Amino acid sequence: MELLSFLILGIFVGILGSLLGIGGGVVIVPLLVFTWGYEPQVAIGTSVLVVLLNSISGTLGYMRKKQVCVDAAIKFAIATVPGAFFGSYAAEFLQGRLFYGVFGLFFLAVAYNMFTKASKKDGTSGTNARVPEHYNWQLGVLCSVFVGFLASILGIGGGIVHVPFMAYILQFPVHVAIATSTCILAVSSLSGMLSHAFLGHIVWTTGLGIGVGAFIGAQMGVQIAQKLKSSYLLKFSSILVCLTGIKFLMSAF
């Protein structure tokens, strides 16, 4: 029965993850910690496995839609690898109130930024999104090193930082930013998953149970994303992130 619950959760996480380019860790980690009582490090490691399966599926879907900026995905993904590796070791020190406090403050800051800027985006849908030919890849690489580190520490996949960064700083269309972020997650989460597996932070039955559902749900998320306007995607994402941040801060204080 628990396996069925994990599968259903995975489908929801897969839809949400590929729809917003955030991998789904923002949902998985709090649920594993607060609902199933997992230790923070184990919840993070298990989440990274789910994010990997989710992002692989989402990448395949967005590649078919031709919305992935492959050049940016390759450069940014490679830049996340060293950060993700060291982040998995830093996770050892994030325990108790410190863990919840860092998670909560980070989420609230990102949520505020996303919501206040979402209205400035046009209302284009996925069918109108075009992959940019020119962008500041040097700045993108620099940011991606930090994203990889942060993603591995918090088990959130990194898309929660990459999507607003590419949309607001690099001026990618929101749908392209989401698609490219999903592709980046497939690489960065692989590195993080290997590190967490080595440290024994992954519950494989849970991770694979949720991950199979996420793989299926991600294909559904790609289709839904094509029908939604960019501003709606960002506002919905910011609300979800804000609620999660509040929950973690309540646990910290």
C-alpha positions in Angstrom: 0.0 0.0 0.0 2.9 2.3 0.8 4.4 1.6 -2.6 1.1 2.6 -4.3 1.3 5.9 -2.3 4.8 6.5 -3.5 3.8 5.8 -7.1 0.9 8.3 -6.9 3.1 10.9 -5.2 5.6 10.4 -8.0 3.1 11.1 -10.7 2.2 14.3 -9.0 5.8 15.2 -8.5 6.6 14.4 -12.1 3.9 16.7 -13.4 4.9 19.5 -11.1 8.6 19.0 -11.7 8.6 19.1 -15.5 5.9 21.7 -15.6 8.0 24.2 -13.6 11.5 22.9 -14.3 12.2 22.4 -10.6 12.7 18.6 -10.5 10.2 18.0 -7.7 12.6 17.9 -4.7 10.7 20.9 -3.3 7.8 18.6 -2.7 9.6 15.3 -2.0 12.0 16.4 0.8 9.3 18.0 3.1 7.0 15.0 2.6 9.7 12.5 3.4 10.8 14.5 6.5 7.4 15.5 7.9 5.1 12.7 6.8 7.3 9.6 6.7 9.8 10.7 9.3 13.0 10.4 7.3 16.2 11.9 8.5 17.0 15.1 6.5 20.1 13.7 4.8 18.3 10.5 3.8 15.3 12.6 2.5 17.7 14.7 0.4 19.5 11.7 -1.1 16.3 9.9 -1.9 14.9 13.0 -3.4 17.9 13.4 -5.7 17.3 9.9 -7.2 13.6 10.9 -7.9 14.7 14.2 -9.5 17.1 12.3 -11.8 14.3 10.1 -13.1 11.9 13.0 -13.4 14.3 15.2 -15.2 15.3 12.5 -17.7 11.7 11.9 -18.6 11.0 15.7 -18.8 14.1 16.3 -21.0 12.9 13.7 -23.5 9.5 15.4 -23.7 10.9 18.9 -24.1 13.5 17.8 -26.7 10.6 16.5 -28.8 9.0 20.0 -28.5 12.4 21.6 -29.5 12.3 23.9 -26.5 15.7 22.9 -25.0 18.6 25.2 -25.6 21.1 22.4 -26.0 24.2 24.6 -26.0 23.2 26.2 -22.7 22.1 22.9 -21.2 25.5 21.3 -21.9 27.6 24.2 -20.6 25.5 24.8 -17.5 25.1 21.1 -16.7 28.9 20.5 -16.7 29.3 23.6 -14.4 26.9 22.1 -11.8 28.9 18.8 -11.5 31.7 19.9 -9.1 29.2 21.9 -7.0 26.9 19.0 -6.7 29.7 16.7 -5.6 30.9 18.9 -2.8 27.3 19.8 -1.8 26.5 16.2 -1.0 29.3 16.2 1.6 28.2 19.6 3.0 24.7 18.1 3.6 26.3 16.1 6.5 26.4 19.4 8.5 22.9 20.6 7.8 21.0 19.1 10.6 18.1 20.1 12.9 17.1 23.7 13.1 20.0 24.8 10.8 18.7 22.6 8.1 15.1 23.8 8.3 16.2 27.5 8.7 18.4 27.4 5.6 15.7 25.7 3.5 13.0 28.1 4.7 14.9 31.3 4.2 16.1 30.2 0.8 12.6 29.3 -0.4 11.0 32.6 0.8 13.7 34.7 -0.9 13.2 32.9 -4.2 9.4 33.0 -4.0 9.3 36.7 -3.4 11.6 37.3 -6.4 9.6 35.1 -8.7 6.2 36.5 -7.8 7.1 40.2 -8.0 8.7 39.8 -11.4 6.2 37.3 -12.9 3.8 40.1 -14.0 6.6 41.7 -16.1 6.7 38.7 -18.4 4.5 38.5 -21.5 1.7 36.0 -21.8 3.3 33.8 -24.4 2.5 30.1 -24.4 4.8 27.2 -25.0 3.9 27.1 -28.7 5.4 30.6 -29.2 8.6 30.0 -27.2 11.8 30.2 -29.2 15.3 29.1 -28.2 17.7 32.2 -28.1 20.6 32.2 -30.5 22.8 34.4 -28.3 23.1 34.6 -24.5 25.7 35.4 -21.8 27.0 31.8 -21.3 29.9 32.9 -19.1 27.5 34.3 -16.5 25.4 31.3 -16.8 28.3 28.9 -16.1 29.3 30.9 -13.0 25.8 30.7 -11.6 25.5 27.0 -12.4 28.5 26.1 -10.2 26.6 27.6 -7.3 23.3 26.0 -8.4 24.9 22.5 -8.4 26.2 23.0 -4.9 23.0 24.4 -3.5 20.9 21.7 -5.3 22.9 18.9 -3.8 22.8 20.3 -0.3 19.0 20.9 -0.3 18.0 18.0 -2.6 15.8 20.3 -4.7 17.3 19.7 -8.2 18.5 23.3 -8.7 15.8 24.3 -11.2 14.2 26.5 -8.5 17.3 28.8 -9.0 18.1 28.1 -12.7 14.6 28.9 -14.0 14.3 32.5 -12.6 18.0 33.1 -13.4 17.6 32.1 -17.1 14.3 33.9 -17.4 15.2 37.2 -15.7 19.0 37.5 -16.1 19.7 35.7 -19.4 16.3 36.7 -20.9 15.3 33.2 -22.0 11.6 32.7 -22.8 10.1 31.1 -19.6 9.1 27.9 -21.4 12.6 27.5 -22.8 14.1 28.3 -19.4 12.0 25.5 -17.9 12.9 23.0 -20.6 16.6 23.8 -20.5 16.6 23.6 -16.7 15.0 20.2 -16.8 17.8 19.0 -19.1 20.4 20.5 -16.8 18.8 18.6 -13.8 19.3 15.3 -15.6 23.1 15.8 -15.5 23.5 17.6 -12.1 21.2 15.2 -10.3 23.2 12.2 -11.6 26.4 13.5 -10.0 24.6 14.3 -6.8 22.8 10.9 -6.7 26.1 9.0 -7.1 27.6 11.0 -4.2 24.6 10.4 -2.0 24.6 6.7 -2.9 28.2 6.4 -1.8 27.3 8.1 1.5 24.3 5.8 2.1 21.8 8.6 2.0 19.3 6.9 -0.4 16.4 4.6 0.4 16.2 2.8 -2.9 12.7 1.3 -2.6 11.2 4.7 -1.8 13.3 6.5 -4.4 12.5 4.1 -7.2 8.8 3.9 -6.2 8.4 7.6 -6.4 10.8 7.9 -9.3 8.8 5.5 -11.6 5.7 7.6 -11.0 7.7 10.8 -11.6 8.9 9.4 -14.9 5.3 8.9 -16.0 4.1 12.2 -14.6 6.8 14.3 -16.3 5.5 13.5 -19.7 2.1 14.8 -18.6 3.7 17.9 -17.2 5.4 18.7 -20.5 2.1 18.6 -22.3 0.3 20.8 -19.8 3.2 23.4 -19.9 2.5 24.0 -23.6 -1.0 25.3 -22.8 -0.1 27.7 -19.9 1.1 31.3 -20.2 4.6 32.1 -18.8 3.4 34.4 -16.1 1.0 31.8 -14.7 3.8 29.2 -14.5 6.0 31.6 -12.5 3.3 32.7 -10.1 2.2 29.2 -9.4 5.7 28.2 -8.8 6.4 31.1 -6.4 3.3 30.2 -4.3 4.4 26.6 -3.9 7.9 27.7 -3.0 6.6 30.2 -0.4 4.4 27.7 1.3 7.3 25.2 1.6 9.6 27.9 3.0 7.0 28.8 5.7 6.7 25.2 6.7 10.4 24.8 7.2 10.8 28.1 9.1 8.0 27.0 11.5 10.0 23.8 12.2 13.2 25.8 12.7 11.7 28.2 15.3 
